[in-house]
Amino acid sequence: MTRLVRLGTWLPVTALLLTVAACGGTSTAASPQAASSTSTSTSTSSAAPTSSTTTASTTSGAPACPAPGEDFDCDLRQRIASVGGYLAKRPGTTGVVLRDRQTGAVWSNDNAGAHVWTASTIKLAMTVNLLLRDRAGSISLSSADRALIHEMLNSSDDKAADTLWFRYAGEDHMAFNSAFAEYGMTTVQPQRGFSEFYPYWGFQKCTPVDLDHLINYVLTKLPADLRDYVVGQMRSVAPIQQWGVWGAGPAARPGTKDGWSQEQGGWVMNTVGFAGPGERYTLAVMNSLNGQGGYDEGRQTVTEVAKILFDGRF
């Protein structure tokens, strides 16, 4: 028998069908992490910088605003630089994607393209899929199903995710995964060899870029009523998820979907969400501890990233 952790409790499982730990896929033979991306600061905005983004000079001749994220205002550029310095001292590897939905500016660090176990962040994609299929009439969600969606978003309940996945994955088990690319998650990688039911929500990998695309699909492509529902759920998560993007602080009115799991190679701690008036900013952070730290270290890392970027800004 193999013993795995689920929400802090040791449970026996069979070697053929593994359960999911702490809102994410726990495996006994996790594949190596992909090499870090070489992505750097980018922008989809063609607008000229406003006066707030113009680089001034200090008396020494050095720029007042640091280079990362040139298309963001000076305050955010300074905050981005602080994030880089902070992460350089933290355990594991951390990928970050920050987006300003108003200007289109995007900053991503070198690990933004690295594949990491999704843990429970994939539940946000599941929610989008279920709501859209119900709207299209291809499935009919019951009141019990909708209660499970709430539990999945609010407290990241694994049993709720299991029930919905097994019920609506379809005969070929691909109904969810075949749709994820439509939400911008073009590099999601379901992992074989960990369960009889393949693909399974608990054994998937993606990148921070995938999560950035997902949250922006939620905010810009979902029908208004479905968007408002998901945003409301993410803004009112249970205490177990009040970290990660939640670190932006109450004035930012953040919303988050977190994911955490213990893999053979160590803990992964992930967060994706939004902050600011009108959900102006989105943030995706994936921290693979690589055996260099645990849940507490990872939770601190991803929360501090959001705090550095947003706390006191609004």
C-alpha positions as CSV (number, residue, x, y, z in Angstrom):
1,M,0.0,0.0,0.0
2,T,1.1,3.6,-0.7
3,R,0.3,6.3,1.7
4,L,-0.5,9.8,0.5
5,V,-1.6,13.0,2.0
6,R,-5.0,14.6,1.4
7,L,-5.7,17.8,3.2
8,G,-3.3,16.9,5.9
9,T,-4.7,13.4,6.6
10,W,-2.8,10.2,5.6
11,L,-5.0,7.9,3.6
12,P,-4.3,4.4,2.1
13,V,-4.8,4.1,-1.7
14,T,-4.2,1.4,-4.2
15,A,-1.3,1.4,-6.5
16,L,-3.5,1.6,-9.6
17,L,-5.8,4.5,-8.7
18,L,-4.2,7.3,-6.7
19,T,-6.2,9.9,-5.0
20,V,-5.3,13.6,-5.0
21,A,-3.5,15.3,-2.1
22,A,-4.2,18.7,-0.7
23,C,-6.2,19.9,-3.7
24,G,-3.7,18.7,-6.2
25,G,-2.4,15.5,-7.8
26,T,-0.1,13.6,-5.6
27,S,2.1,11.2,-7.4
28,T,4.6,8.6,-6.5
29,A,6.6,9.1,-9.7
30,A,6.4,12.7,-10.8
31,S,8.1,13.5,-14.1
32,P,10.9,16.1,-14.1
33,Q,10.0,19.7,-14.3
34,A,10.4,21.3,-17.7
35,A,13.3,23.7,-18.2
36,S,12.5,27.3,-17.3
37,S,11.2,29.6,-20.1
38,T,13.4,32.4,-21.3
39,S,10.4,34.7,-21.6
40,T,11.0,38.3,-20.5
41,S,8.9,41.4,-20.2
42,T,6.4,41.7,-23.0
43,S,3.4,43.9,-23.8
44,T,0.4,43.6,-26.1
45,S,-0.2,47.4,-25.8
46,S,0.7,49.6,-28.7
47,A,-0.2,52.8,-26.9
48,A,2.6,55.3,-26.2
49,P,3.6,55.5,-22.5
50,T,1.8,58.1,-20.5
51,S,3.6,60.5,-18.3
52,S,3.4,58.0,-15.4
53,T,5.4,55.5,-17.4
54,T,8.1,57.9,-18.6
55,T,11.5,57.0,-17.2
56,A,13.0,59.9,-15.2
57,S,16.6,60.2,-14.2
58,T,18.0,60.4,-10.8
59,T,20.8,62.9,-9.9
60,S,23.3,60.1,-10.6
61,G,22.0,59.7,-14.1
62,A,20.5,56.2,-13.4
63,P,16.9,55.6,-14.4
64,A,14.4,56.2,-11.6
65,C,12.4,53.3,-12.8
66,P,14.0,49.8,-13.2
67,A,13.9,48.0,-16.6
68,P,11.5,45.0,-15.9
69,G,8.0,45.6,-17.3
70,E,8.8,48.8,-19.2
71,D,5.1,49.2,-20.3
72,F,3.9,49.4,-16.7
73,D,3.9,52.7,-14.7
74,C,7.0,53.5,-12.6
75,D,5.4,52.2,-9.3
76,L,4.7,48.8,-10.8
77,R,8.1,48.6,-12.4
78,Q,9.7,49.2,-9.1
79,R,7.4,46.5,-7.6
80,I,8.3,44.1,-10.4
81,A,12.0,44.6,-9.7
82,S,11.3,43.9,-6.0
83,V,9.6,40.7,-6.9
84,G,12.6,39.6,-8.9
85,G,14.9,40.3,-6.0
86,Y,12.6,38.5,-3.5
87,L,12.2,35.4,-5.7
88,A,16.0,35.1,-6.1
89,K,16.2,34.3,-2.4
90,R,13.3,31.9,-2.2
91,P,13.3,28.1,-2.4
92,G,12.4,26.3,-5.6
93,T,11.5,27.9,-8.9
94,T,8.7,30.3,-9.4
95,G,7.0,31.4,-12.6
96,V,5.1,34.6,-12.7
97,V,2.8,36.4,-15.3
98,L,1.4,39.8,-14.5
99,R,-1.1,41.5,-16.9
100,D,-2.7,44.9,-17.0
101,R,-6.0,44.3,-18.7
102,Q,-6.5,48.0,-19.2
103,T,-3.3,48.8,-21.2
104,G,-2.5,45.2,-22.4
105,A,0.9,45.3,-20.7
106,V,2.3,41.9,-19.7
107,W,5.4,41.0,-17.6
108,S,6.5,37.4,-17.3
109,N,9.7,36.1,-15.6
110,D,12.1,33.4,-16.9
111,N,10.1,30.6,-15.4
112,A,6.7,31.6,-16.8
113,G,6.9,28.9,-19.5
114,A,7.9,26.0,-17.1
115,H,5.5,23.1,-16.7
116,V,4.4,22.5,-13.1
117,W,1.7,20.3,-11.6
118,T,-1.5,22.3,-11.8
119,A,-2.8,21.1,-8.4
120,S,-6.3,22.6,-7.9
121,T,-5.9,25.6,-10.3
122,I,-7.2,23.2,-12.9
123,K,-10.6,23.3,-11.1
124,L,-11.1,26.8,-12.5
125,A,-10.8,25.4,-16.0
126,M,-13.2,22.6,-15.1
127,T,-15.7,25.2,-13.9
128,V,-15.5,27.2,-17.1
129,N,-16.0,24.0,-19.1
130,L,-19.0,22.8,-17.1
131,L,-20.8,26.2,-17.2
132,L,-20.3,26.6,-20.9
133,R,-21.4,23.0,-21.7
134,D,-24.5,23.6,-19.6
135,R,-25.2,26.9,-21.4
136,A,-24.8,25.2,-24.8
137,G,-27.2,22.4,-23.8
138,S,-24.7,19.6,-24.2
139,I,-25.1,18.8,-20.5
140,S,-27.6,19.8,-17.9
141,L,-26.2,20.7,-14.5
142,S,-28.4,19.8,-11.6
143,S,-28.6,21.8,-8.4
144,A,-26.4,19.2,-6.8
145,D,-23.8,19.7,-9.5
146,R,-23.9,23.4,-9.0
147,A,-23.4,22.9,-5.3
148,L,-20.3,20.8,-6.1
149,I,-18.9,23.6,-8.4
150,H,-19.3,26.0,-5.5
151,E,-17.4,23.7,-3.2
152,M,-14.7,23.2,-5.8
153,L,-14.2,26.9,-6.1
154,N,-14.8,28.0,-2.5
155,S,-12.8,25.4,-0.5
156,S,-11.1,23.6,-3.4
157,D,-12.9,20.4,-2.4
158,D,-11.3,17.4,-4.0
159,K,-14.3,15.1,-3.7
160,A,-16.4,17.6,-5.5
161,A,-13.9,17.8,-8.3
162,D,-13.7,14.0,-8.5
163,T,-17.5,13.6,-8.7
164,L,-17.8,16.3,-11.5
165,W,-14.8,14.9,-13.4
166,F,-16.0,11.3,-13.4
167,R,-19.6,12.4,-14.2
168,Y,-18.8,14.7,-17.1
169,A,-15.5,13.5,-18.6
170,G,-17.3,11.6,-21.3
171,E,-16.9,8.1,-22.7
172,D,-13.4,8.8,-23.9
173,H,-12.6,10.7,-20.7
174,M,-11.5,13.7,-22.9
175,A,-14.4,16.1,-22.6
176,F,-12.5,18.4,-20.3
177,N,-9.0,18.2,-21.7
178,S,-10.1,18.6,-25.3
179,A,-11.6,22.0,-24.4
180,F,-8.9,23.5,-22.3
181,A,-7.0,24.9,-25.3
182,E,-10.1,27.0,-26.1
183,Y,-9.5,28.9,-22.9
184,G,-5.9,29.6,-23.9
185,M,-4.4,26.7,-22.0
186,T,-2.6,25.4,-25.0
187,T,0.2,23.5,-23.3
188,V,-1.7,21.6,-20.6
189,Q,-0.1,18.2,-20.3
190,P,-2.2,15.4,-18.7
191,Q,0.2,12.9,-17.0
192,R,-0.1,9.2,-17.7
193,G,0.7,6.3,-15.4
194,F,-0.7,7.6,-12.2
195,S,-4.4,6.5,-12.4
196,E,-6.6,4.1,-14.3
197,F,-8.9,7.0,-15.3
198,Y,-6.9,9.0,-17.8
199,P,-6.8,11.9,-18.1
200,Y,-7.7,12.9,-14.6
201,W,-7.8,16.4,-13.1
202,G,-5.3,15.6,-10.3
203,F,-2.5,14.6,-12.7
204,Q,-2.0,17.5,-15.0
205,K,0.8,20.0,-15.7
206,C,0.6,23.5,-17.2
207,T,2.5,26.8,-17.2
208,P,1.9,30.2,-15.6
209,V,1.2,31.4,-19.1
210,D,-1.6,28.8,-19.4
211,L,-3.1,30.1,-16.1
212,D,-2.7,33.7,-17.3
213,H,-4.7,32.9,-20.4
214,L,-7.3,31.0,-18.4
215,I,-8.1,33.8,-16.0
216,N,-8.3,36.3,-18.8
217,Y,-10.6,34.1,-20.7
218,V,-12.8,34.1,-17.6
219,L,-12.8,37.9,-17.4
220,T,-13.2,38.7,-21.1
221,K,-14.8,35.7,-22.9
222,L,-17.4,34.2,-20.5
223,P,-21.0,35.4,-20.9
224,A,-21.5,38.2,-18.4
225,D,-23.7,36.2,-15.9
226,L,-21.3,33.3,-15.8
227,R,-18.3,35.7,-15.5
228,D,-20.0,37.5,-12.6
229,Y,-20.7,34.1,-10.9
230,V,-17.1,33.0,-11.1
231,V,-15.7,36.4,-10.1
232,G,-18.0,36.4,-7.1
233,Q,-16.9,32.9,-6.1
234,M,-13.2,33.8,-6.4
235,R,-13.7,36.9,-4.3
236,S,-15.3,35.0,-1.4
237,V,-13.1,31.9,-1.0
238,A,-12.9,30.0,2.2
239,P,-10.0,30.7,4.6
240,I,-8.1,27.6,3.3
241,Q,-7.6,29.6,0.0
242,Q,-7.0,33.1,1.4
243,W,-3.4,33.3,0.3
244,G,-1.6,33.7,-3.0
245,V,-3.3,36.5,-5.0
246,W,-5.3,37.1,-1.8
247,G,-2.1,38.8,-0.5
248,A,-2.9,41.8,-2.7
249,G,-4.9,43.0,0.3
250,P,-8.6,43.9,0.8
251,A,-8.4,47.3,-0.9
252,A,-7.5,45.4,-4.1
253,R,-10.7,43.3,-3.9
254,P,-8.7,40.2,-5.0
255,G,-10.1,36.9,-6.3
256,T,-8.1,33.7,-6.3
257,K,-8.0,30.1,-7.1
258,D,-5.2,28.3,-5.4
259,G,-3.6,24.9,-5.8
260,W,-1.3,23.0,-3.6
261,S,0.0,19.5,-3.7
262,Q,2.9,17.3,-2.5
263,E,4.6,15.4,-5.3
264,Q,7.5,13.0,-5.2
265,G,9.8,15.9,-6.1
266,G,8.4,18.2,-3.5
267,W,5.5,20.6,-2.9
268,V,4.0,22.8,-5.5
269,M,2.1,26.0,-4.5
270,N,0.1,27.8,-7.2
271,T,-2.2,30.8,-7.4
272,V,-4.1,32.5,-10.1
273,G,-6.6,35.5,-9.9
274,F,-7.2,39.2,-10.2
275,A,-6.8,42.4,-8.3
276,G,-7.6,46.1,-8.6
277,P,-10.7,48.1,-9.7
278,G,-12.6,46.3,-12.4
279,E,-10.3,43.3,-12.0
280,R,-7.7,45.4,-13.9
281,Y,-4.7,43.2,-13.1
282,T,-4.4,39.4,-13.3
283,L,-1.6,37.4,-11.7
284,A,-0.5,33.8,-12.1
285,V,2.2,32.3,-9.9
286,M,3.4,28.7,-9.8
287,N,6.0,27.7,-7.2
288,S,7.7,24.3,-7.6
289,L,9.6,23.8,-4.3
290,N,11.8,21.0,-5.8
291,G,12.3,19.6,-2.3
292,Q,13.8,22.8,-1.1
293,G,10.9,23.7,1.1
294,G,7.4,22.8,2.0
295,Y,3.8,24.1,2.1
296,D,4.6,27.0,4.4
297,E,7.5,28.2,2.4
298,G,5.6,28.0,-0.9
299,R,2.5,29.7,0.5
300,Q,4.6,32.5,1.8
301,T,6.4,32.9,-1.6
302,V,3.3,33.2,-3.8
303,T,1.5,35.4,-1.3
304,E,4.4,37.7,-0.9
305,V,4.6,38.1,-4.7
306,A,1.0,39.4,-4.7
307,K,1.6,41.6,-1.7
308,I,4.7,43.2,-3.2
309,L,2.9,43.9,-6.5
310,F,-0.4,45.3,-5.2
311,D,-0.6,45.9,-1.4
312,G,-0.9,49.7,-0.8
313,R,-1.3,50.4,-4.5
314,F,-5.1,50.9,-4.5
